[in-house]
Every structure is written in structure tokens, then in C-alpha cells.
Amino acid sequence: MLNLLFDNFFGKLTSGKWAKITKCSSDTALNDIKDLIGKGILTKTDQGGRSTNYILVESNP
């Protein structure tokens, strides 16, 4: 999934899309996303509630 994100993932990343792409439960998808947020790889966008989506954190070399 991370390779897909780094290779120009188009559209909004949601926990539902994560679950469908990786063929896991929505709870597992959310746990995976929360783990990546904690590691500083993903961040939430300003939209919340049912519109919550995530983006890659910009890295500065």
C-alpha cells in the first residue's frame, strides 16, 4: 500500500479505500493509518467526520 501511495496515488485516501485495496477489515485499515500517522508518514486533512481522508507528509531532503 505504501508503494502505491508513493507512486502517485490519485484521489483521496480514506480508511475505506485502504481496506478495499489491502483486502482487510475497516478496523485494521484504521489501525494501519493511525500507525503511519504516529510515524509521521501520513497526516489527516482538514476535512473530518465521514469525509476524513489522509495525505502523505511532505518530506524535505
PDB file of N, CA, C, O and CB in Angstrom:
ATOM      1  N   MET A   1       0.825  -1.187   0.000  1.00  0.00           N
ATOM      2  CA  MET A   1       0.000   0.000   0.000  1.00  0.00           C
ATOM      3  C   MET A   1       0.869   1.250   0.000  1.00  0.00           C
ATOM      4  O   MET A   1       0.554   2.223  -0.685  1.00  0.00           O
ATOM      5  CB  MET A   1      -0.939  -0.002   1.202  1.00  0.00           C
ATOM      6  N   LEU A   2       1.952   1.234   0.756  1.00  0.00           N
ATOM      7  CA  LEU A   2       2.830   2.411   0.787  1.00  0.00           C
ATOM      8  C   LEU A   2       3.444   2.678  -0.577  1.00  0.00           C
ATOM      9  O   LEU A   2       3.583   3.834  -0.979  1.00  0.00           O
ATOM     10  CB  LEU A   2       3.938   2.227   1.827  1.00  0.00           C
ATOM     11  N   ASN A   3       3.813   1.620  -1.294  1.00  0.00           N
ATOM     12  CA  ASN A   3       4.350   1.822  -2.646  1.00  0.00           C
ATOM     13  C   ASN A   3       3.330   2.519  -3.525  1.00  0.00           C
ATOM     14  O   ASN A   3       3.685   3.409  -4.298  1.00  0.00           O
ATOM     15  CB  ASN A   3       4.760   0.481  -3.277  1.00  0.00           C
ATOM     16  N   LEU A   4       2.083   2.133  -3.420  1.00  0.00           N
ATOM     17  CA  LEU A   4       1.022   2.772  -4.200  1.00  0.00           C
ATOM     18  C   LEU A   4       0.906   4.251  -3.840  1.00  0.00           C
ATOM     19  O   LEU A   4       0.729   5.092  -4.721  1.00  0.00           O
ATOM     20  CB  LEU A   4      -0.324   2.060  -3.967  1.00  0.00           C
ATOM     21  N   LEU A   5       1.003   4.567  -2.565  1.00  0.00           N
ATOM     22  CA  LEU A   5       0.911   5.965  -2.134  1.00  0.00           C
ATOM     23  C   LEU A   5       2.079   6.792  -2.670  1.00  0.00           C
ATOM     24  O   LEU A   5       1.897   7.930  -3.103  1.00  0.00           O
ATOM     25  CB  LEU A   5       0.871   6.048  -0.604  1.00  0.00           C
ATOM     26  N   PHE A   6       3.277   6.211  -2.637  1.00  0.00           N
ATOM     27  CA  PHE A   6       4.452   6.944  -3.103  1.00  0.00           C
ATOM     28  C   PHE A   6       4.503   7.038  -4.624  1.00  0.00           C
ATOM     29  O   PHE A   6       5.177   7.915  -5.163  1.00  0.00           O
ATOM     30  CB  PHE A   6       5.716   6.281  -2.587  1.00  0.00           C
ATOM     31  N   ASP A   7       3.805   6.151  -5.320  1.00  0.00           N
ATOM     32  CA  ASP A   7       3.792   6.159  -6.786  1.00  0.00           C
ATOM     33  C   ASP A   7       2.575   6.874  -7.336  1.00  0.00           C
ATOM     34  O   ASP A   7       1.853   6.333  -8.173  1.00  0.00           O
ATOM     35  CB  ASP A   7       3.834   4.741  -7.322  1.00  0.00           C
ATOM     36  N   ASN A   8       2.346   8.093  -6.864  1.00  0.00           N
ATOM     37  CA  ASN A   8       1.291   8.964  -7.394  1.00  0.00           C
ATOM     38  C   ASN A   8      -0.109   8.392  -7.239  1.00  0.00           C
ATOM     39  O   ASN A   8      -0.817   8.193  -8.227  1.00  0.00           O
ATOM     40  CB  ASN A   8       1.548   9.241  -8.842  1.00  0.00           C
ATOM     41  N   PHE A   9      -0.502   8.131  -6.020  1.00  0.00           N
ATOM     42  CA  PHE A   9      -1.875   7.712  -5.726  1.00  0.00           C
ATOM     43  C   PHE A   9      -2.793   8.875  -6.046  1.00  0.00           C
ATOM     44  O   PHE A   9      -2.573   9.989  -5.570  1.00  0.00           O
ATOM     45  CB  PHE A   9      -2.037   7.259  -4.232  1.00  0.00           C
ATOM     46  N   PHE A  10      -3.817   8.631  -6.844  1.00  0.00           N
ATOM     47  CA  PHE A  10      -4.751   9.683  -7.224  1.00  0.00           C
ATOM     48  C   PHE A  10      -6.040   9.531  -6.444  1.00  0.00           C
ATOM     49  O   PHE A  10      -6.500   8.416  -6.199  1.00  0.00           O
ATOM     50  CB  PHE A  10      -5.029   9.653  -8.735  1.00  0.00           C
ATOM     51  N   GLY A  11      -6.612  10.639  -6.061  1.00  0.00           N
ATOM     52  CA  GLY A  11      -7.843  10.628  -5.296  1.00  0.00           C
ATOM     53  C   GLY A  11      -7.555  10.776  -3.822  1.00  0.00           C
ATOM     54  O   GLY A  11      -6.409  10.945  -3.404  1.00  0.00           O
ATOM     55  N   LYS A  12      -8.606  10.708  -3.051  1.00  0.00           N
ATOM     56  CA  LYS A  12      -8.481  10.875  -1.605  1.00  0.00           C
ATOM     57  C   LYS A  12      -8.315   9.509  -0.953  1.00  0.00           C
ATOM     58  O   LYS A  12      -9.061   8.575  -1.246  1.00  0.00           O
ATOM     59  CB  LYS A  12      -9.713  11.616  -1.021  1.00  0.00           C
ATOM     60  N   LEU A  13      -7.337   9.404  -0.072  1.00  0.00           N
ATOM     61  CA  LEU A  13      -7.126   8.161   0.661  1.00  0.00           C
ATOM     62  C   LEU A  13      -8.014   8.174   1.894  1.00  0.00           C
ATOM     63  O   LEU A  13      -7.898   9.052   2.749  1.00  0.00           O
ATOM     64  CB  LEU A  13      -5.627   7.979   1.052  1.00  0.00           C
ATOM     65  N   THR A  14      -8.887   7.208   1.975  1.00  0.00           N
ATOM     66  CA  THR A  14      -9.758   7.040   3.134  1.00  0.00           C
ATOM     67  C   THR A  14      -9.492   5.662   3.728  1.00  0.00           C
ATOM     68  O   THR A  14      -8.868   4.811   3.092  1.00  0.00           O
ATOM     69  CB  THR A  14     -11.271   7.207   2.746  1.00  0.00           C
ATOM     70  N   SER A  15      -9.964   5.452   4.936  1.00  0.00           N
ATOM     71  CA  SER A  15      -9.782   4.134   5.543  1.00  0.00           C
ATOM     72  C   SER A  15     -10.550   3.069   4.751  1.00  0.00           C
ATOM     73  O   SER A  15     -10.120   1.918   4.679  1.00  0.00           O
ATOM     74  CB  SER A  15     -10.249   4.150   7.018  1.00  0.00           C
ATOM     75  N   GLY A  16     -11.676   3.452   4.164  1.00  0.00           N
ATOM     76  CA  GLY A  16     -12.446   2.512   3.340  1.00  0.00           C
ATOM     77  C   GLY A  16     -11.687   2.072   2.103  1.00  0.00           C
ATOM     78  O   GLY A  16     -11.690   0.892   1.753  1.00  0.00           O
ATOM     79  N   LYS A  17     -11.034   3.024   1.435  1.00  0.00           N
ATOM     80  CA  LYS A  17     -10.223   2.672   0.262  1.00  0.00           C
ATOM     81  C   LYS A  17      -9.044   1.798   0.666  1.00  0.00           C
ATOM     82  O   LYS A  17      -8.703   0.836  -0.023  1.00  0.00           O
ATOM     83  CB  LYS A  17      -9.720   3.943  -0.452  1.00  0.00           C
ATOM     84  N   TRP A  18      -8.426   2.144   1.794  1.00  0.00           N
ATOM     85  CA  TRP A  18      -7.300   1.350   2.299  1.00  0.00           C
ATOM     86  C   TRP A  18      -7.756  -0.099   2.512  1.00  0.00           C
ATOM     87  O   TRP A  18      -7.069  -1.038   2.110  1.00  0.00           O
ATOM     88  CB  TRP A  18      -6.743   1.957   3.633  1.00  0.00           C
ATOM     89  N   ALA A  19      -8.914  -0.268   3.143  1.00  0.00           N
ATOM     90  CA  ALA A  19      -9.433  -1.605   3.434  1.00  0.00           C
ATOM     91  C   ALA A  19      -9.704  -2.385   2.149  1.00  0.00           C
ATOM     92  O   ALA A  19      -9.394  -3.573   2.070  1.00  0.00           O
ATOM     93  CB  ALA A  19     -10.714  -1.508   4.268  1.00  0.00           C
ATOM     94  N   LYS A  20     -10.275  -1.731   1.149  1.00  0.00           N
ATOM     95  CA  LYS A  20     -10.584  -2.418  -0.102  1.00  0.00           C
ATOM     96  C   LYS A  20      -9.322  -2.804  -0.862  1.00  0.00           C
ATOM     97  O   LYS A  20      -9.222  -3.913  -1.386  1.00  0.00           O
ATOM     98  CB  LYS A  20     -11.465  -1.542  -0.976  1.00  0.00           C
ATOM     99  N   ILE A  21      -8.360  -1.889  -0.920  1.00  0.00           N
ATOM    100  CA  ILE A  21      -7.136  -2.150  -1.674  1.00  0.00           C
ATOM    101  C   ILE A  21      -6.311  -3.256  -1.019  1.00  0.00           C
ATOM    102  O   ILE A  21      -5.773  -4.124  -1.705  1.00  0.00           O
ATOM    103  CB  ILE A  21      -6.301  -0.870  -1.794  1.00  0.00           C
ATOM    104  N   THR A  22      -6.215  -3.221   0.307  1.00  0.00           N
ATOM    105  CA  THR A  22      -5.395  -4.207   1.014  1.00  0.00           C
ATOM    106  C   THR A  22      -6.176  -5.453   1.425  1.00  0.00           C
ATOM    107  O   THR A  22      -5.601  -6.396   1.968  1.00  0.00           O
ATOM    108  CB  THR A  22      -4.783  -3.574   2.238  1.00  0.00           C
ATOM    109  N   LYS A  23      -7.479  -5.458   1.170  1.00  0.00           N
ATOM    110  CA  LYS A  23      -8.354  -6.579   1.496  1.00  0.00           C
ATOM    111  C   LYS A  23      -8.301  -6.928   2.979  1.00  0.00           C
ATOM    112  O   LYS A  23      -8.103  -8.080   3.364  1.00  0.00           O
ATOM    113  CB  LYS A  23      -7.977  -7.794   0.667  1.00  0.00           C
ATOM    114  N   CYS A  24      -8.486  -5.893   3.797  1.00  0.00           N
ATOM    115  CA  CYS A  24      -8.522  -6.093   5.240  1.00  0.00           C
ATOM    116  C   CYS A  24      -9.799  -5.445   5.783  1.00  0.00           C
ATOM    117  O   CYS A  24     -10.551  -4.811   5.043  1.00  0.00           O
ATOM    118  CB  CYS A  24      -7.244  -5.494   5.928  1.00  0.00           C
ATOM    119  N   SER A  25     -10.025  -5.614   7.068  1.00  0.00           N
ATOM    120  CA  SER A  25     -11.215  -5.006   7.670  1.00  0.00           C
ATOM    121  C   SER A  25     -11.015  -3.503   7.813  1.00  0.00           C
ATOM    122  O   SER A  25      -9.890  -3.006   7.764  1.00  0.00           O
ATOM    123  CB  SER A  25     -11.522  -5.642   9.047  1.00  0.00           C
ATOM    124  N   SER A  26     -12.110  -2.793   7.988  1.00  0.00           N
ATOM    125  CA  SER A  26     -12.015  -1.340   8.153  1.00  0.00           C
ATOM    126  C   SER A  26     -11.309  -0.985   9.456  1.00  0.00           C
ATOM    127  O   SER A  26     -10.627   0.037   9.531  1.00  0.00           O
ATOM    128  CB  SER A  26     -13.411  -0.703   8.121  1.00  0.00           C
ATOM    129  N   ASP A  27     -11.467  -1.821  10.486  1.00  0.00           N
ATOM    130  CA  ASP A  27     -10.762  -1.580  11.751  1.00  0.00           C
ATOM    131  C   ASP A  27      -9.251  -1.720  11.572  1.00  0.00           C
ATOM    132  O   ASP A  27      -8.482  -0.910  12.089  1.00  0.00           O
ATOM    133  CB  ASP A  27     -11.256  -2.555  12.836  1.00  0.00           C
ATOM    134  N   THR A  28      -8.829  -2.748  10.840  1.00  0.00           N
ATOM    135  CA  THR A  28      -7.401  -2.940  10.574  1.00  0.00           C
ATOM    136  C   THR A  28      -6.858  -1.794   9.738  1.00  0.00           C
ATOM    137  O   THR A  28      -5.752  -1.315   9.985  1.00  0.00           O
ATOM    138  CB  THR A  28      -7.155  -4.281   9.861  1.00  0.00           C
ATOM    139  N   ALA A  29      -7.624  -1.352   8.754  1.00  0.00           N
ATOM    140  CA  ALA A  29      -7.195  -0.230   7.913  1.00  0.00           C
ATOM    141  C   ALA A  29      -6.986   1.016   8.757  1.00  0.00           C
ATOM    142  O   ALA A  29      -5.984   1.712   8.594  1.00  0.00           O
ATOM    143  CB  ALA A  29      -8.227   0.048   6.805  1.00  0.00           C
ATOM    144  N   LEU A  30      -7.910   1.302   9.647  1.00  0.00           N
ATOM    145  CA  LEU A  30      -7.795   2.479  10.502  1.00  0.00           C
ATOM    146  C   LEU A  30      -6.596   2.360  11.444  1.00  0.00           C
ATOM    147  O   LEU A  30      -5.892   3.342  11.682  1.00  0.00           O
ATOM    148  CB  LEU A  30      -9.081   2.676  11.310  1.00  0.00           C
ATOM    149  N   ASN A  31      -6.365   1.164  11.974  1.00  0.00           N
ATOM    150  CA  ASN A  31      -5.195   0.952  12.826  1.00  0.00           C
ATOM    151  C   ASN A  31      -3.905   1.165  12.049  1.00  0.00           C
ATOM    152  O   ASN A  31      -2.965   1.773  12.561  1.00  0.00           O
ATOM    153  CB  ASN A  31      -5.218  -0.453  13.426  1.00  0.00           C
ATOM    154  N   ASP A  32      -3.850   0.665  10.806  1.00  0.00           N
ATOM    155  CA  ASP A  32      -2.670   0.865   9.961  1.00  0.00           C
ATOM    156  C   ASP A  32      -2.433   2.350   9.710  1.00  0.00           C
ATOM    157  O   ASP A  32      -1.304   2.832   9.805  1.00  0.00           O
ATOM    158  CB  ASP A  32      -2.830   0.121   8.623  1.00  0.00           C
ATOM    159  N   ILE A  33      -3.497   3.063   9.392  1.00  0.00           N
ATOM    160  CA  ILE A  33      -3.390   4.501   9.112  1.00  0.00           C
ATOM    161  C   ILE A  33      -2.937   5.261  10.357  1.00  0.00           C
ATOM    162  O   ILE A  33      -2.077   6.137  10.272  1.00  0.00           O
ATOM    163  CB  ILE A  33      -4.741   5.058   8.612  1.00  0.00           C
ATOM    164  N   LYS A  34      -3.512   4.928  11.505  1.00  0.00           N
ATOM    165  CA  LYS A  34      -3.114   5.587  12.747  1.00  0.00           C
ATOM    166  C   LYS A  34      -1.641   5.338  13.057  1.00  0.00           C
ATOM    167  O   LYS A  34      -0.949   6.224  13.557  1.00  0.00           O
ATOM    168  CB  LYS A  34      -3.985   5.102  13.908  1.00  0.00           C
ATOM    169  N   ASP A  35      -1.168   4.141  12.762  1.00  0.00           N
ATOM    170  CA  ASP A  35       0.241   3.813  12.965  1.00  0.00           C
ATOM    171  C   ASP A  35       1.126   4.686  12.080  1.00  0.00           C
ATOM    172  O   ASP A  35       2.153   5.196  12.528  1.00  0.00           O
ATOM    173  CB  ASP A  35       0.497   2.323  12.673  1.00  0.00           C
ATOM    174  N   LEU A  36       0.724   4.854  10.828  1.00  0.00           N
ATOM    175  CA  LEU A  36       1.507   5.680   9.901  1.00  0.00           C
ATOM    176  C   LEU A  36       1.440   7.164  10.267  1.00  0.00           C
ATOM    177  O   LEU A  36       2.396   7.902  10.029  1.00  0.00           O
ATOM    178  CB  LEU A  36       1.011   5.478   8.468  1.00  0.00           C
ATOM    179  N   ILE A  37       0.337   7.596  10.834  1.00  0.00           N
ATOM    180  CA  ILE A  37       0.244   8.976  11.326  1.00  0.00           C
ATOM    181  C   ILE A  37       1.219   9.161  12.484  1.00  0.00           C
ATOM    182  O   ILE A  37       1.925  10.167  12.551  1.00  0.00           O
ATOM    183  CB  ILE A  37      -1.213   9.318  11.773  1.00  0.00           C
ATOM    184  N   GLY A  38       1.256   8.194  13.390  1.00  0.00           N
ATOM    185  CA  GLY A  38       2.162   8.246  14.524  1.00  0.00           C
ATOM    186  C   GLY A  38       3.626   8.260  14.114  1.00  0.00           C
ATOM    187  O   GLY A  38       4.468   8.835  14.803  1.00  0.00           O
ATOM    188  N   LYS A  39       3.925   7.622  12.985  1.00  0.00           N
ATOM    189  CA  LYS A  39       5.302   7.577  12.484  1.00  0.00           C
ATOM    190  C   LYS A  39       5.640   8.775  11.606  1.00  0.00           C
ATOM    191  O   LYS A  39       6.765   8.900  11.123  1.00  0.00           O
ATOM    192  CB  LYS A  39       5.528   6.298  11.705  1.00  0.00           C
ATOM    193  N   GLY A  40       4.657   9.662  11.398  1.00  0.00           N
ATOM    194  CA  GLY A  40       4.901  10.865  10.619  1.00  0.00           C
ATOM    195  C   GLY A  40       4.897  10.660   9.117  1.00  0.00           C
ATOM    196  O   GLY A  40       5.456  11.475   8.383  1.00  0.00           O
ATOM    197  N   ILE A  41       4.274   9.584   8.644  1.00  0.00           N
ATOM    198  CA  ILE A  41       4.223   9.294   7.209  1.00  0.00           C
ATOM    199  C   ILE A  41       2.952   9.844   6.581  1.00  0.00           C
ATOM    200  O   ILE A  41       2.973  10.362   5.465  1.00  0.00           O
ATOM    201  CB  ILE A  41       4.316   7.787   6.964  1.00  0.00           C
ATOM    202  N   LEU A  42       1.846   9.729   7.305  1.00  0.00           N
ATOM    203  CA  LEU A  42       0.561  10.253   6.838  1.00  0.00           C
ATOM    204  C   LEU A  42       0.083  11.330   7.792  1.00  0.00           C
ATOM    205  O   LEU A  42       0.525  11.409   8.938  1.00  0.00           O
ATOM    206  CB  LEU A  42      -0.495   9.125   6.718  1.00  0.00           C
ATOM    207  N   THR A  43      -0.824  12.155   7.302  1.00  0.00           N
ATOM    208  CA  THR A  43      -1.491  13.144   8.149  1.00  0.00           C
ATOM    209  C   THR A  43      -2.934  13.285   7.688  1.00  0.00           C
ATOM    210  O   THR A  43      -3.248  13.031   6.525  1.00  0.00           O
ATOM    211  CB  THR A  43      -0.754  14.522   8.103  1.00  0.00           C
ATOM    212  N   LYS A  44      -3.808  13.689   8.601  1.00  0.00           N
ATOM    213  CA  LYS A  44      -5.210  13.932   8.255  1.00  0.00           C
ATOM    214  C   LYS A  44      -5.318  15.261   7.534  1.00  0.00           C
ATOM    215  O   LYS A  44      -4.556  16.191   7.799  1.00  0.00           O
ATOM    216  CB  LYS A  44      -6.113  13.918   9.519  1.00  0.00           C
ATOM    217  N   THR A  45      -6.274  15.341   6.619  1.00  0.00           N
ATOM    218  CA  THR A  45      -6.591  16.626   6.006  1.00  0.00           C
ATOM    219  C   THR A  45      -7.548  17.364   6.931  1.00  0.00           C
ATOM    220  O   THR A  45      -7.939  16.836   7.972  1.00  0.00           O
ATOM    221  CB  THR A  45      -7.209  16.444   4.576  1.00  0.00           C
ATOM    222  N   ASP A  46      -7.926  18.583   6.556  1.00  0.00           N
ATOM    223  CA  ASP A  46      -8.800  19.396   7.395  1.00  0.00           C
ATOM    224  C   ASP A  46     -10.223  18.855   7.471  1.00  0.00           C
ATOM    225  O   ASP A  46     -10.951  19.155   8.418  1.00  0.00           O
ATOM    226  CB  ASP A  46      -8.827  20.808   6.882  1.00  0.00           C
ATOM    227  N   GLN A  47     -10.624  18.064   6.488  1.00  0.00           N
ATOM    228  CA  GLN A  47     -11.978  17.521   6.494  1.00  0.00           C
ATOM    229  C   GLN A  47     -12.091  16.477   7.593  1.00  0.00           C
ATOM    230  O   GLN A  47     -11.148  15.726   7.840  1.00  0.00           O
ATOM    231  CB  GLN A  47     -12.343  16.910   5.115  1.00  0.00           C
ATOM    232  N   GLY A  48     -13.230  16.429   8.246  1.00  0.00           N
ATOM    233  CA  GLY A  48     -13.413  15.479   9.333  1.00  0.00           C
ATOM    234  C   GLY A  48     -14.679  14.681   9.168  1.00  0.00           C
ATOM    235  O   GLY A  48     -15.357  14.770   8.144  1.00  0.00           O
ATOM    236  N   GLY A  49     -14.993  13.907  10.170  1.00  0.00           N
ATOM    237  CA  GLY A  49     -16.195  13.088  10.144  1.00  0.00           C
ATOM    238  C   GLY A  49     -16.126  12.015   9.081  1.00  0.00           C
ATOM    239  O   GLY A  49     -15.108  11.338   8.940  1.00  0.00           O
ATOM    240  N   ARG A  50     -17.190  11.858   8.343  1.00  0.00           N
ATOM    241  CA  ARG A  50     -17.234  10.842   7.296  1.00  0.00           C
ATOM    242  C   ARG A  50     -16.378  11.216   6.096  1.00  0.00           C
ATOM    243  O   ARG A  50     -16.133  10.379   5.228  1.00  0.00           O
ATOM    244  CB  ARG A  50     -18.660  10.618   6.852  1.00  0.00           C
ATOM    245  N   SER A  51     -15.921  12.458   6.035  1.00  0.00           N
ATOM    246  CA  SER A  51     -15.088  12.913   4.922  1.00  0.00           C
ATOM    247  C   SER A  51     -13.600  12.864   5.258  1.00  0.00           C
ATOM    248  O   SER A  51     -12.784  13.389   4.500  1.00  0.00           O
ATOM    249  CB  SER A  51     -15.477  14.327   4.525  1.00  0.00           C
ATOM    250  N   THR A  52     -13.235  12.252   6.367  1.00  0.00           N
ATOM    251  CA  THR A  52     -11.831  12.196   6.770  1.00  0.00           C
ATOM    252  C   THR A  52     -11.014  11.482   5.704  1.00  0.00           C
ATOM    253  O   THR A  52     -11.352  10.380   5.271  1.00  0.00           O
ATOM    254  CB  THR A  52     -11.677  11.487   8.132  1.00  0.00           C
ATOM    255  N   ASN A  53      -9.933  12.132   5.292  1.00  0.00           N
ATOM    256  CA  ASN A  53      -9.007  11.485   4.380  1.00  0.00           C
ATOM    257  C   ASN A  53      -7.592  11.853   4.774  1.00  0.00           C
ATOM    258  O   ASN A  53      -7.377  12.722   5.619  1.00  0.00           O
ATOM    259  CB  ASN A  53      -9.293  11.882   2.917  1.00  0.00           C
ATOM    260  N   TYR A  54      -6.640  11.195   4.162  1.00  0.00           N
ATOM    261  CA  TYR A  54      -5.256  11.272   4.600  1.00  0.00           C
ATOM    262  C   TYR A  54      -4.345  11.545   3.416  1.00  0.00           C
ATOM    263  O   TYR A  54      -4.643  11.165   2.283  1.00  0.00           O
ATOM    264  CB  TYR A  54      -4.838   9.981   5.309  1.00  0.00           C
ATOM    265  N   ILE A  55      -3.228  12.212   3.695  1.00  0.00           N
ATOM    266  CA  ILE A  55      -2.242  12.504   2.664  1.00  0.00           C
ATOM    267  C   ILE A  55      -0.852  12.176   3.207  1.00  0.00           C
ATOM    268  O   ILE A  55      -0.639  12.100   4.417  1.00  0.00           O
ATOM    269  CB  ILE A  55      -2.328  13.995   2.210  1.00  0.00           C
ATOM    270  N   LEU A  56       0.075  11.987   2.291  1.00  0.00           N
ATOM    271  CA  LEU A  56       1.464  11.773   2.678  1.00  0.00           C
ATOM    272  C   LEU A  56       2.040  13.067   3.226  1.00  0.00           C
ATOM    273  O   LEU A  56       1.716  14.149   2.737  1.00  0.00           O
ATOM    274  CB  LEU A  56       2.301  11.265   1.482  1.00  0.00           C
ATOM    275  N   VAL A  57       2.877  12.966   4.220  1.00  0.00           N
ATOM    276  CA  VAL A  57       3.572  14.115   4.765  1.00  0.00           C
ATOM    277  C   VAL A  57       4.698  14.448   3.807  1.00  0.00           C
ATOM    278  O   VAL A  57       5.456  13.566   3.401  1.00  0.00           O
ATOM    279  CB  VAL A  57       4.105  13.843   6.211  1.00  0.00           C
ATOM    280  N   GLU A  58       4.810  15.709   3.446  1.00  0.00           N
ATOM    281  CA  GLU A  58       5.872  16.146   2.547  1.00  0.00           C
ATOM    282  C   GLU A  58       7.211  16.010   3.249  1.00  0.00           C
ATOM    283  O   GLU A  58       7.383  16.455   4.383  1.00  0.00           O
ATOM    284  CB  GLU A  58       5.644  17.605   2.083  1.00  0.00           C
ATOM    285  N   SER A  59       8.150  15.390   2.560  1.00  0.00           N
ATOM    286  CA  SER A  59       9.485  15.250   3.156  1.00  0.00           C
ATOM    287  C   SER A  59      10.429  16.250   2.506  1.00  0.00           C
ATOM    288  O   SER A  59      10.402  16.451   1.292  1.00  0.00           O
ATOM    289  CB  SER A  59      10.028  13.797   2.991  1.00  0.00           C
ATOM    290  N   ASN A  60      11.248  16.862   3.318  1.00  0.00           N
ATOM    291  CA  ASN A  60      12.247  17.804   2.830  1.00  0.00           C
ATOM    292  C   ASN A  60      13.631  17.192   2.986  1.00  0.00           C
ATOM    293  O   ASN A  60      14.097  16.993   4.108  1.00  0.00           O
ATOM    294  CB  ASN A  60      12.155  19.155   3.585  1.00  0.00           C
ATOM    295  N   PRO A  61      14.300  16.888   1.859  1.00  0.00           N
ATOM    296  CA  PRO A  61      15.618  16.239   1.955  1.00  0.00           C
ATOM    297  C   PRO A  61      16.652  17.102   2.617  1.00  0.00           C
ATOM    298  O   PRO A  61      17.801  16.686   2.765  1.00  0.00           O
ATOM    299  CB  PRO A  61      16.105  15.855   0.598  1.00  0.00           C
TER     300      PRO A  61
END
